[in-house]
């Protein structure tokens, strides 16, 4: 991606996080905006969100976001001025769910051995 496109994606992610946090916070889960991927022609934007909750709650929250897409886009594009305002498509991101077992595995490892001090014989 180009530097400009990276900046647009990051700006949209930050502002979208604020919009969602302020007006579209779910009562039955925790919602975070992980990433916004915009096509190079700025015609489409895919928003990857993480939802902490039960699987049926996760799908319901993403479905609610997609249904409220018009209002969310209106609020977002009042804050972010672009020549082309791409439509948003919300997708569930399972990255954190896959990371939890890995973190638990790392936490279960024994502590590292201390480094030998110079001058000590082995």
FENCORVEN-V744820 format. One record per pair of residues at least 24 apart in sequence whose ideal C-beta (glycine too) atoms are under 7 Angstrom apart, sorted by the first residue. I is the first residue (numbers start at 0). J is the second residue. D is the distance in whole Angstrom. If there is no record, write none. Layout:
<<I J D> <I J D>>
//
This chain:
<<4 37 6> <4 39 6> <7 37 6> <8 35 5> <8 36 6> <8 37 5> <10 79 6> <11 35 4> <11 37 7> <11 44 7> <11 79 6> <14 75 6> <14 78 5> <14 79 5> <15 46 6> <15 75 6> <18 71 6> <18 74 5> <18 75 5> <22 74 7> <23 64 7> <23 67 6> <23 71 7> <25 60 5> <27 52 6> <27 56 5> <28 52 3> <28 56 5> <28 57 7> <28 60 6> <30 60 6> <33 92 5> <33 94 7> <37 85 6> <41 81 7> <41 83 4> <41 85 5> <42 83 7> <42 85 6> <43 85 5> <43 86 6> <43 88 7> <44 85 4> <44 86 7> <44 87 5> <44 88 7> <45 88 5> <45 90 6> <46 87 5> <46 88 7> <46 89 5> <46 90 7> <47 90 5> <47 92 4> <48 89 6> <48 91 7> <48 92 6> <49 92 5> <49 94 7> <49 95 5> <50 91 7> <57 91 6> <61 89 5> <61 91 5> <64 89 4> <65 89 5>>
//
